[in-house]
């Protein structure tokens, strides 16, 4: 009964925002002692949504927050709301401060601000509205009422003075994604939406319980979703996106993914996003004059767009959001965001005679089965002669030898096809496609100096990681950068020679680095014993071995986790010793194999030659929590080989 009374109070206050919250309600809601790890408590967070027949939605939001700490007061000193004027309107209705002495301060509208959002690489006219609360103290509470109409993603700019520009891109349909989580505790969160009876709203609750209720009015169906006592979900290192594991609500009036697919296809064809020009046609002819076959032609065009269309988004008016800018503009400006790079590639592929379309995906988190707009990235698909579709991503492969970035494996996507398509997921890329091989030959001198050479070979995403040493820096710093990779492991290493393949010749072959070196005082030597860790076993080039960043001492995980990409690391070295010796101690490793990772490694000694070998495979990018034990044990074996020295005895 208490929860029902409180919920009624929340909805009543939301409807009649001139009323102040009773101070006793704030005092009794909880204290810092009740929430020892919180900077503040959200007493309630209420949203009421009224959906029109066009799909346009009017949103009234109301929240009340009690501050517990100085840090909480600092965080809430100002509150901001993001929006894009092309597609949304925000109006701050009212703001209050409830002081600890029982007084209530109405925040003047002079303290409400509207200003351009800070931008980097994407300059689309996004703005912020801000409430400046001024000085706050622990024990104070703030209350906010604000209104929003429109949608998150901007589409086509329109000049109509009415609300038509706020209608969602898929006209007549409504969707929303409602997180029921926060980094601070929430006492109650209420989301209420009413839709016309003519619309069939499908919804689904993920990752926990949220109470749902349904009621009817003469014209609409009203859905209310409520959750009490929401605690912050503890984060774990390398865990998947919070939206994958925390409670959330998804809803949509779109019937299925096929309908969304056909809409996405149609809106771009109608806009003319992929129309070519004589200049673009000439460029395609120039690029493909020496193309050898179908896949070679696709690769040439894909990598030209990746490497020569700079990632930068400008305020270009028409063509925002789900409508891709026209290829003519992207070709002229030689820049654009992901959808622009995808769009010009489609136009070039069509010019070359291929069947090609745009697709949408969500980089960084899972797309659920409810057809809400869970997308933040645009890519290209091309239909091969055998009828199969091939994914291309010119945004993620500048100076990468892949056509589709394997950093996007196990990622959902939706193709925009004329006949429609269902939601799909990208394949796992085998570790062998992303090998890092380090092979060493060295000689240990009687004084403990090691003289040797290393050959490093890499492919796929491991190639891209090494190539980034060069392509992400000025040419004058290249040798310094590669030397630093080794000096951070062996500060007294003297690199006597260094050679590497052309960093910009990524389409000519895999990356190779060759060095010769000397390391004084490399081994600990006395009359009977030699002790050292071989160079290749010393966790070199960690930029291409992301798994070494994991804390393998942690035995349990609650949530799924991710690596950067699948990979195979193979390490080999032969060390010529000053004399014949025997192994007194070597790290005791075990061979590991499982669905997440595998490891094998060993030392062998023949006469005066010591050989070390390691092989570790990270088998995919995203893992379930129950795969952690296999993953960590495999990685721990490699770390043990680096941390424990091999000790040799004289014969």
C-alpha positions as CSV (number, residue, x, y, z in Angstrom):
1,X,0.0,0.0,0.0
2,X,2.9,2.3,0.8
3,X,4.3,1.9,-2.7
4,X,0.9,2.6,-4.3
5,X,0.5,5.8,-2.3
6,X,3.9,7.0,-3.2
7,X,3.4,6.2,-6.9
8,X,0.2,8.2,-6.8
9,X,2.0,11.1,-5.2
10,X,4.6,11.0,-7.9
11,X,2.1,11.1,-10.8
12,X,0.1,13.7,-9.1
13,X,3.1,16.0,-8.6
14,X,4.1,15.4,-12.2
15,X,0.7,16.5,-13.5
16,X,0.5,19.5,-11.2
17,X,4.1,20.7,-11.1
18,X,3.3,23.9,-9.3
19,X,3.0,21.9,-6.0
20,X,6.1,21.4,-3.9
21,X,7.1,18.1,-2.5
22,X,6.5,17.9,1.3
23,X,9.8,18.3,3.0
24,X,9.0,15.3,5.3
25,X,8.9,13.1,2.2
26,X,12.5,14.1,1.4
27,X,13.7,13.6,5.0
28,X,12.2,10.1,5.3
29,X,13.3,8.9,1.9
30,X,16.7,7.8,3.1
31,X,20.1,9.1,4.4
32,X,23.7,8.7,3.6
33,X,23.8,5.9,6.3
34,X,21.3,4.0,4.3
35,X,23.3,4.4,1.1
36,X,26.9,4.4,2.2
37,X,28.4,4.2,-1.3
38,X,26.2,6.8,-3.0
39,X,26.8,10.5,-3.6
40,X,23.0,11.1,-4.0
41,X,19.7,9.3,-4.2
42,X,17.1,9.6,-6.9
43,X,13.9,9.6,-4.9
44,X,11.9,9.3,-8.0
45,X,12.3,9.5,-11.8
46,X,9.0,9.8,-13.6
47,X,8.4,10.0,-17.4
48,X,5.0,10.3,-19.0
49,X,4.8,9.9,-22.8
50,X,1.8,10.7,-25.0
51,X,2.2,9.2,-28.5
52,X,0.3,10.8,-31.4
53,X,-1.0,9.0,-34.5
54,X,1.9,10.3,-36.5
55,X,4.4,8.7,-34.1
56,X,5.3,12.1,-32.6
57,X,5.6,11.8,-28.8
58,X,5.3,14.4,-26.0
59,X,7.4,13.6,-23.0
60,X,6.9,15.1,-19.5
61,X,9.8,14.3,-17.1
62,X,10.0,14.9,-13.4
63,X,12.8,13.9,-11.0
64,X,13.7,14.5,-7.3
65,X,17.2,13.9,-6.1
66,X,18.6,14.0,-2.6
67,X,22.3,14.9,-2.1
68,X,24.4,12.9,0.3
69,X,28.0,14.0,-0.2
70,X,30.1,17.0,-1.3
71,X,30.9,15.1,-4.4
72,X,27.2,14.6,-5.1
73,X,26.7,18.4,-4.6
74,X,29.5,19.0,-7.1
75,X,28.0,16.6,-9.7
76,X,24.6,18.2,-9.4
77,X,25.7,21.8,-9.4
78,X,24.5,21.9,-12.9
79,X,22.3,19.4,-14.9
80,X,22.4,19.2,-18.7
81,X,20.1,17.7,-21.4
82,X,21.4,16.9,-24.9
83,X,19.3,17.4,-28.0
84,X,19.5,18.2,-31.7
85,X,17.2,21.0,-32.9
86,X,16.7,19.2,-36.2
87,X,14.7,16.5,-34.5
88,X,13.9,17.4,-30.9
89,X,12.8,20.2,-28.7
90,X,13.5,20.5,-25.0
91,X,11.8,22.9,-22.6
92,X,12.9,23.2,-18.9
93,X,9.6,23.9,-17.1
94,X,10.7,24.3,-13.5
95,X,13.6,23.6,-11.1
96,X,13.7,23.8,-7.3
97,X,16.1,23.4,-4.4
98,X,15.0,22.0,-1.1
99,X,17.4,23.2,1.6
100,X,18.2,21.3,4.7
101,X,16.6,24.1,6.8
102,X,13.2,23.4,5.2
103,X,13.2,26.4,2.8
104,X,12.4,25.9,-0.9
105,X,14.2,27.9,-3.6
106,X,12.7,28.3,-7.0
107,X,15.5,28.4,-9.6
108,X,15.1,31.4,-11.8
109,X,14.7,30.9,-15.6
110,X,17.8,33.2,-15.9
111,X,19.8,30.1,-14.7
112,X,18.5,28.0,-17.6
113,X,20.9,28.0,-20.5
114,X,20.9,26.8,-24.1
115,X,24.2,26.5,-25.9
116,X,26.1,24.5,-28.6
117,X,27.3,21.1,-27.4
118,X,31.1,20.7,-27.3
119,X,32.1,18.7,-30.5
120,X,35.0,16.7,-31.8
121,X,35.0,15.2,-35.3
122,X,31.2,15.4,-35.6
123,X,29.8,18.9,-35.9
124,X,26.0,18.4,-36.4
125,X,24.6,21.3,-34.5
126,X,23.8,19.4,-31.4
127,X,23.0,21.5,-28.4
128,X,22.6,21.3,-24.6
129,X,20.2,22.8,-22.2
130,X,21.5,23.4,-18.7
131,X,20.1,24.2,-15.3
132,X,22.7,26.0,-13.1
133,X,21.7,25.2,-9.5
134,X,24.6,27.2,-7.9
135,X,25.9,26.2,-4.5
136,X,24.5,22.9,-3.1
137,X,25.3,21.1,0.1
138,X,24.9,17.6,1.4
139,X,21.3,17.2,2.6
140,X,19.8,19.4,-0.1
141,X,17.5,18.1,-2.7
142,X,16.8,19.3,-6.3
143,X,13.7,18.8,-8.3
144,X,13.4,19.2,-12.1
145,X,10.4,19.3,-14.5
146,X,11.2,19.2,-18.2
147,X,9.4,18.6,-21.5
148,X,10.7,17.0,-24.7
149,X,9.2,16.3,-28.0
150,X,10.9,14.6,-30.9
151,X,13.3,11.7,-31.3
152,X,17.0,11.0,-30.7
153,X,18.3,10.8,-34.2
154,X,18.0,13.6,-36.7
155,X,16.8,12.9,-40.2
156,X,15.9,15.5,-42.8
157,X,15.8,19.2,-42.0
158,X,12.4,20.7,-42.7
159,X,11.2,24.3,-42.6
160,X,7.7,23.7,-41.4
161,X,6.9,25.8,-38.3
162,X,4.8,23.1,-36.8
163,X,5.8,19.8,-35.1
164,X,6.3,17.8,-38.2
165,X,10.1,17.8,-38.0
166,X,9.8,16.0,-34.6
167,X,7.9,13.1,-36.1
168,X,10.2,10.0,-36.0
169,X,11.9,9.0,-39.2
170,X,9.7,5.9,-39.6
171,X,6.6,8.0,-39.8
172,X,3.6,6.7,-37.8
173,X,5.7,4.5,-35.6
174,X,6.9,4.9,-32.1
175,X,9.8,3.3,-30.3
176,X,11.7,3.9,-27.0
177,X,14.6,2.3,-25.1
178,X,14.3,3.0,-21.4
179,X,17.2,2.1,-19.1
180,X,16.2,1.1,-15.6
181,X,19.7,1.5,-14.2
182,X,21.9,4.3,-13.0
183,X,25.3,4.8,-11.4
184,X,23.5,6.1,-8.2
185,X,20.6,4.4,-6.4
186,X,17.0,5.1,-7.5
187,X,14.1,4.8,-5.0
188,X,11.4,4.6,-7.7
189,X,11.4,4.9,-11.5
190,X,8.2,5.2,-13.4
191,X,7.8,5.2,-17.2
192,X,4.2,5.6,-18.5
193,X,3.3,5.7,-22.2
194,X,-0.1,6.0,-23.9
195,X,-0.5,5.1,-27.5
196,X,-3.5,5.2,-29.9
197,X,-5.6,2.1,-29.9
198,X,-4.9,1.7,-33.6
199,X,-1.2,1.1,-32.8
200,X,0.0,-2.3,-31.7
201,X,2.8,-1.7,-29.2
202,X,5.2,-4.6,-28.5
203,X,7.5,-4.4,-25.5
204,X,9.9,-6.6,-23.7
205,X,11.8,-6.3,-20.4
206,X,15.4,-7.4,-20.2
207,X,17.8,-8.4,-17.5
208,X,15.5,-8.2,-14.5
209,X,12.0,-7.5,-13.2
210,X,10.1,-4.4,-14.0
211,X,6.4,-4.2,-13.0
212,X,4.1,-3.5,-15.9
213,X,0.4,-2.4,-15.9
214,X,-2.0,-1.8,-18.8
215,X,-5.1,0.4,-18.7
216,X,-7.5,1.8,-21.3
217,X,-9.0,5.2,-22.0
218,X,-11.6,6.0,-24.7
219,X,-8.9,6.7,-27.3
220,X,-5.6,5.2,-26.1
221,X,-3.9,2.3,-24.3
222,X,-1.8,3.3,-21.3
223,X,1.2,1.2,-20.2
224,X,2.9,1.9,-16.9
225,X,6.3,0.4,-15.9
226,X,7.6,0.7,-12.4
227,X,10.7,-0.4,-10.6
228,X,11.6,0.2,-6.9
229,X,14.9,0.3,-5.1
230,X,17.3,0.3,-8.1
231,X,20.9,-0.2,-6.9
232,X,23.9,0.6,-9.1
233,X,25.1,-2.6,-10.9
234,X,28.8,-3.2,-9.9
235,X,31.1,-2.8,-12.9
236,X,33.8,-5.3,-13.7
237,X,36.9,-4.6,-15.8
238,X,36.4,-5.4,-19.5
239,X,32.7,-6.2,-19.0
240,X,30.3,-5.8,-21.9
241,X,28.1,-2.7,-22.2
242,X,25.9,-2.0,-19.2
243,X,22.9,-2.1,-21.5
244,X,23.7,-5.8,-22.1
245,X,23.3,-6.8,-18.5
246,X,21.2,-4.1,-16.6
247,X,17.4,-3.9,-16.5
248,X,15.9,-2.1,-19.5
249,X,12.6,-1.7,-21.3
250,X,12.3,-1.8,-25.1
251,X,9.2,-1.0,-27.0
252,X,8.2,-0.4,-30.6
253,X,5.2,-0.2,-32.9
254,X,7.2,-1.4,-35.9
255,X,5.9,-4.9,-36.6
256,X,9.3,-6.6,-37.3
257,X,12.9,-6.1,-38.5
258,X,11.8,-6.8,-42.1
259,X,9.6,-3.7,-42.0
260,X,12.5,-1.7,-40.5
261,X,14.8,-3.0,-43.2
262,X,12.5,-2.1,-46.1
263,X,12.0,1.4,-44.6
264,X,15.7,2.0,-44.3
265,X,16.2,0.9,-47.9
266,X,13.4,3.1,-49.1
267,X,14.2,6.3,-47.3
268,X,17.8,6.3,-48.8
269,X,16.7,5.4,-52.3
270,X,14.0,8.1,-52.2
271,X,16.6,10.7,-51.0
272,X,19.1,9.7,-53.8
273,X,21.9,8.9,-51.4
274,X,23.7,6.6,-53.8
275,X,23.4,8.6,-57.0
276,X,26.7,8.8,-58.8
277,X,28.2,11.7,-60.8
278,X,30.6,11.9,-63.8
279,X,33.4,12.7,-61.5
280,X,32.7,9.7,-59.3
281,X,32.3,7.4,-62.3
282,X,35.7,8.5,-63.6
283,X,37.3,7.8,-60.2
284,X,35.9,4.3,-60.1
285,X,37.2,3.6,-63.6
286,X,40.6,4.9,-62.6
287,X,40.8,2.8,-59.5
288,X,39.6,-0.4,-61.1
289,X,41.6,-0.3,-64.4
290,X,44.0,-3.0,-63.1
291,X,41.5,-4.9,-60.9
292,X,41.9,-8.7,-61.2
293,X,38.6,-10.1,-60.2
294,X,35.3,-9.5,-58.3
295,X,36.8,-9.5,-54.8
296,X,39.8,-7.4,-55.9
297,X,37.5,-4.8,-57.3
298,X,35.5,-4.7,-54.0
299,X,38.6,-4.5,-51.9
300,X,40.1,-1.6,-54.0
301,X,37.0,0.5,-53.7
302,X,36.5,-0.3,-50.0
303,X,40.0,0.6,-49.0
304,X,40.1,3.8,-51.1
305,X,37.0,5.0,-49.2
306,X,38.6,3.9,-45.9
307,X,41.9,5.6,-46.5
308,X,41.0,8.7,-48.5
309,X,37.6,9.8,-47.0
310,X,38.5,11.4,-43.7
311,X,36.3,10.8,-40.7
312,X,34.7,14.2,-39.9
313,X,31.1,15.2,-39.8
314,X,29.9,18.7,-40.5
315,X,26.6,20.5,-40.1
316,X,25.4,19.7,-43.6
317,X,21.6,20.3,-43.3
318,X,19.8,17.7,-45.2
319,X,20.7,14.1,-44.7
320,X,21.2,13.6,-41.0
321,X,20.3,10.5,-39.0
322,X,19.1,7.5,-40.9
323,X,19.3,9.2,-44.3
324,X,22.8,8.9,-45.7
325,X,24.3,12.1,-47.2
326,X,24.6,12.1,-51.0
327,X,27.7,10.6,-52.5
328,X,28.3,13.7,-54.5
329,X,28.8,15.8,-51.3
330,X,31.1,13.2,-49.6
331,X,33.2,12.9,-52.8
332,X,33.5,16.7,-53.0
333,X,34.4,17.2,-49.3
334,X,36.5,14.0,-49.0
335,X,35.1,13.7,-45.5
336,X,32.1,12.3,-43.6
337,X,31.0,10.1,-40.7
338,X,30.3,6.4,-40.9
339,X,27.1,6.7,-42.9
340,X,28.8,9.0,-45.4
341,X,31.7,6.6,-45.9
342,X,29.2,3.7,-46.3
343,X,27.1,5.7,-48.7
344,X,29.8,6.8,-51.1
345,X,31.1,3.2,-51.1
346,X,27.7,2.0,-52.1
347,X,27.6,4.5,-55.0
348,X,31.0,3.5,-56.2
349,X,30.2,-0.2,-56.0
350,X,27.0,0.3,-58.0
351,X,28.9,2.3,-60.6
352,X,31.2,-0.7,-60.9
353,X,28.2,-3.0,-61.5
354,X,27.7,-4.4,-58.1
355,X,24.5,-4.7,-56.1
356,X,25.1,-2.9,-52.9
357,X,23.1,-1.5,-49.9
358,X,23.4,0.2,-46.6
359,X,23.2,-1.6,-43.3
360,X,22.9,-0.5,-39.6
361,X,24.7,-1.9,-36.6
362,X,25.4,-1.2,-33.0
363,X,29.1,-0.9,-32.1
364,X,29.7,-1.7,-28.5
365,X,26.5,-3.4,-27.3
366,X,23.9,-6.0,-28.2
367,X,20.8,-5.3,-30.3
368,X,17.7,-7.0,-28.8
369,X,15.0,-8.7,-30.7
370,X,12.4,-5.9,-30.3
371,X,12.7,-3.8,-33.5
372,X,13.5,-0.5,-31.7
373,X,16.2,1.7,-33.2
374,X,19.2,0.3,-31.5
375,X,21.8,1.6,-33.9
376,X,24.8,3.9,-33.8
377,X,26.8,2.9,-36.9
378,X,26.3,2.5,-40.6
379,X,28.1,0.0,-42.9
380,X,28.0,-1.3,-46.5
381,X,26.9,-4.7,-47.8
382,X,27.6,-5.9,-51.3
383,X,26.1,-8.9,-53.1
384,X,28.6,-11.3,-54.6
385,X,28.0,-13.2,-57.8
386,X,27.3,-16.4,-55.8
387,X,24.4,-14.6,-54.1
388,X,26.0,-14.1,-50.7
389,X,26.2,-10.7,-49.0
390,X,29.6,-9.5,-47.9
391,X,29.9,-6.9,-45.1
392,X,32.2,-3.9,-45.6
393,X,33.1,-1.2,-43.2
394,X,35.3,1.6,-44.6
395,X,35.0,3.5,-41.3
396,X,36.8,0.9,-39.2
397,X,39.5,-0.3,-41.7
398,X,41.8,2.7,-42.5
399,X,45.2,1.1,-42.9
400,X,43.8,-2.3,-42.0
401,X,44.1,-5.3,-44.2
402,X,40.6,-6.6,-43.6
403,X,37.5,-5.7,-45.6
404,X,35.4,-5.9,-42.4
405,X,36.9,-5.1,-39.0
406,X,37.1,-8.2,-36.8
407,X,36.8,-5.8,-33.9
408,X,33.1,-6.0,-34.9
409,X,32.7,-9.7,-34.7
410,X,29.7,-11.1,-32.8
411,X,27.9,-7.8,-33.5
412,X,24.3,-7.5,-34.6
413,X,23.4,-5.7,-37.9
414,X,20.4,-5.0,-40.1
415,X,20.7,-4.7,-43.9
416,X,18.4,-2.3,-45.7
417,X,17.1,-4.4,-48.6
418,X,14.2,-3.9,-51.0
419,X,12.7,-7.3,-49.9
420,X,13.5,-6.8,-46.2
421,X,15.9,-8.6,-44.0
422,X,16.0,-10.0,-40.4
423,X,18.4,-9.0,-37.7
424,X,21.7,-10.9,-38.1
425,X,25.0,-11.2,-36.2
426,X,28.6,-11.2,-37.6
427,X,30.6,-14.4,-37.5
428,X,33.5,-15.1,-35.2
429,X,36.8,-14.5,-37.0
430,X,39.3,-17.4,-36.4
431,X,42.3,-16.5,-34.3
432,X,44.6,-17.6,-37.2
433,X,43.3,-14.6,-39.1
434,X,45.0,-12.3,-36.6
435,X,48.3,-13.9,-35.8
436,X,51.2,-12.2,-34.1
437,X,54.4,-14.3,-34.5
438,X,57.6,-13.3,-32.8
439,X,60.6,-15.4,-33.6
440,X,64.0,-14.8,-32.0
441,X,67.6,-16.1,-32.4
442,X,70.0,-15.0,-29.7
443,X,73.4,-15.7,-28.0
444,X,74.1,-15.4,-24.3
445,X,77.7,-14.2,-23.7
446,X,79.7,-15.2,-20.6
447,X,79.3,-11.8,-19.1
448,X,75.5,-12.0,-19.2
449,X,75.0,-9.8,-22.3
450,X,72.5,-11.1,-24.8
451,X,73.0,-10.5,-28.6
452,X,70.2,-11.4,-30.9
453,X,67.6,-10.7,-33.5
454,X,63.8,-10.7,-33.7
455,X,61.4,-11.1,-36.6
456,X,57.8,-10.0,-35.9
457,X,55.1,-11.0,-38.3
458,X,51.4,-9.9,-37.9
459,X,48.2,-10.2,-39.8
460,X,44.6,-9.0,-39.5
461,X,43.9,-6.9,-36.5
462,X,47.3,-7.8,-35.0
463,X,48.8,-6.3,-38.1
464,X,46.6,-3.2,-37.6
465,X,47.8,-2.8,-34.0
466,X,51.4,-2.9,-35.0
467,X,50.8,-0.7,-38.1
468,X,49.3,1.9,-35.8
469,X,52.7,2.5,-34.2
470,X,53.5,4.3,-37.5
471,X,50.2,5.4,-39.1
472,X,49.1,7.2,-35.9
473,X,52.2,9.3,-35.7
474,X,54.5,11.6,-37.7
475,X,57.1,9.9,-39.8
476,X,59.9,11.5,-37.9
477,X,58.8,9.6,-34.8
478,X,58.5,6.2,-36.4
479,X,61.8,4.7,-35.3
480,X,61.5,6.3,-31.9
481,X,58.0,4.7,-31.4
482,X,59.1,1.2,-32.4
483,X,62.2,1.4,-30.2
484,X,60.1,2.5,-27.3
485,X,58.0,-0.7,-27.6
486,X,61.1,-2.7,-26.7
487,X,62.8,-0.3,-24.4
488,X,59.8,-0.2,-22.0
489,X,60.5,-3.9,-21.4
490,X,64.3,-3.8,-21.7
491,X,65.4,-0.2,-20.8
492,X,69.1,-1.0,-21.5
493,X,68.5,-2.6,-24.9
494,X,70.6,-1.3,-27.6
495,X,68.9,-1.7,-31.0
496,X,71.7,-2.0,-33.6
497,X,69.5,-2.3,-36.6
498,X,65.8,-1.9,-37.4
499,X,63.8,-2.6,-40.5
500,X,60.0,-2.7,-41.2
501,X,57.6,-3.0,-44.1
502,X,56.0,0.1,-45.5
503,X,53.3,1.1,-42.9
504,X,51.1,2.5,-45.7
505,X,51.5,-0.6,-47.9
506,X,48.9,-2.5,-46.0
507,X,47.4,-3.9,-49.2
508,X,50.7,-5.3,-50.3
509,X,51.2,-7.8,-47.5
510,X,51.3,-8.3,-43.7
511,X,53.4,-6.2,-41.4
512,X,56.9,-7.3,-40.6
513,X,59.4,-5.8,-38.2
514,X,63.1,-7.0,-37.9
515,X,65.5,-5.8,-35.2
516,X,69.0,-6.7,-34.0
517,X,70.0,-5.8,-30.5
518,X,72.3,-6.2,-27.5
519,X,71.1,-6.2,-23.9
520,X,74.0,-5.8,-21.3
521,X,73.4,-7.5,-17.9
522,X,70.5,-9.5,-19.4
523,X,71.1,-12.7,-17.4
524,X,72.1,-13.2,-13.8
525,X,75.3,-15.4,-13.8
526,X,77.5,-16.9,-11.2
527,X,79.9,-19.9,-11.3
528,X,77.1,-22.5,-11.3
529,X,73.9,-20.8,-12.3
530,X,72.4,-18.7,-15.1
531,X,68.9,-17.2,-14.7
532,X,66.9,-15.1,-17.2
533,X,63.6,-14.7,-19.0
534,X,63.9,-15.1,-22.8
535,X,63.1,-12.0,-24.8
536,X,60.1,-13.4,-26.7
537,X,58.6,-14.6,-23.4
538,X,58.7,-11.1,-21.8
539,X,55.3,-9.8,-23.0
540,X,56.6,-7.7,-25.9
541,X,54.3,-5.6,-28.1
542,X,51.4,-5.6,-25.6
543,X,49.4,-3.3,-27.9
544,X,48.8,-6.5,-30.0
545,X,48.2,-8.7,-27.0
546,X,45.2,-7.1,-25.3
547,X,44.6,-10.2,-23.2
548,X,47.7,-9.3,-21.1
549,X,45.8,-6.4,-19.7
550,X,43.4,-8.7,-17.8
551,X,43.8,-9.3,-14.1
552,X,44.0,-13.1,-14.0
553,X,44.1,-13.2,-10.2
554,X,40.3,-12.5,-10.2
555,X,38.7,-15.9,-10.1
556,X,35.0,-15.0,-10.5
557,X,33.0,-12.8,-12.8
558,X,29.3,-12.1,-12.8
559,X,29.0,-10.6,-16.2
560,X,30.0,-11.3,-19.8
561,X,33.3,-9.7,-20.9
562,X,35.1,-8.8,-24.1
563,X,38.5,-8.7,-25.6
564,X,39.5,-6.5,-28.6
565,X,39.4,-9.3,-31.2
566,X,40.3,-12.9,-31.6
567,X,44.0,-13.6,-32.1
568,X,46.8,-16.2,-32.2
569,X,50.1,-15.3,-30.5
570,X,53.0,-17.6,-31.3
571,X,56.4,-17.0,-29.6
572,X,59.6,-18.9,-30.4
573,X,63.3,-18.3,-29.5
574,X,66.5,-20.3,-29.7
575,X,69.2,-19.1,-27.2
576,X,72.8,-20.2,-27.7
577,X,74.3,-20.6,-24.2
578,X,78.0,-20.1,-23.2
579,X,78.3,-23.9,-22.5
580,X,76.3,-27.1,-22.2
581,X,73.9,-26.8,-19.2
582,X,70.8,-28.4,-17.7
583,X,67.5,-26.9,-16.6
584,X,67.4,-26.5,-12.9
585,X,64.0,-24.7,-12.9
586,X,61.5,-23.7,-15.5
587,X,58.0,-22.2,-15.1
588,X,55.6,-25.1,-14.7
589,X,52.8,-24.4,-17.2
590,X,49.9,-26.6,-18.2
591,X,48.2,-26.9,-21.6
592,X,44.8,-25.2,-21.6
593,X,42.0,-25.5,-24.1
594,X,38.4,-24.4,-24.0
595,X,35.8,-22.4,-25.8
596,X,37.4,-19.1,-24.9
597,X,41.1,-19.6,-25.1
598,X,44.0,-22.1,-25.4
599,X,47.6,-22.2,-24.3
600,X,50.6,-24.4,-24.7
601,X,54.2,-23.6,-23.9
602,X,57.5,-25.3,-23.0
603,X,61.3,-25.1,-22.6
604,X,63.6,-27.6,-24.2
605,X,67.4,-27.8,-23.9
606,X,69.7,-29.6,-26.3
607,X,73.4,-29.2,-25.5
608,X,74.0,-25.5,-25.3
609,X,70.8,-24.5,-27.1
610,X,67.7,-23.5,-25.0
611,X,64.5,-23.2,-26.9
612,X,61.2,-21.7,-25.7
613,X,57.9,-22.0,-27.4
614,X,54.5,-20.5,-26.6
615,X,51.1,-20.5,-28.4
616,X,48.0,-18.7,-27.1
617,X,44.8,-18.4,-28.9
618,X,42.0,-16.0,-27.9
619,X,39.1,-17.6,-29.8
620,X,36.5,-14.7,-30.1
621,X,35.8,-11.2,-29.0
622,X,32.8,-11.5,-26.6
623,X,32.6,-14.1,-23.9
624,X,30.0,-15.4,-21.4
625,X,30.8,-15.1,-17.7
626,X,31.2,-18.9,-17.4
627,X,34.1,-18.8,-19.9
628,X,36.2,-16.6,-17.7
629,X,37.9,-19.5,-15.9
630,X,39.1,-20.9,-19.2
631,X,40.2,-17.5,-20.5
632,X,42.0,-16.4,-17.3
633,X,43.9,-19.7,-16.9
634,X,45.2,-19.6,-20.5
635,X,46.3,-16.0,-20.1
636,X,47.8,-16.7,-16.7
637,X,50.1,-19.4,-18.2
638,X,51.5,-16.8,-20.6
639,X,52.0,-14.4,-17.8
640,X,53.8,-17.0,-15.7
641,X,56.3,-17.6,-18.5
642,X,57.1,-13.9,-18.4
643,X,57.2,-13.5,-14.6
644,X,59.2,-16.6,-13.7
645,X,62.8,-17.0,-14.9
646,X,64.4,-20.1,-16.2
647,X,67.3,-21.2,-14.1
648,X,70.1,-23.3,-15.7
649,X,72.9,-25.3,-14.0
650,X,76.4,-26.1,-15.2
651,X,76.9,-29.7,-16.1
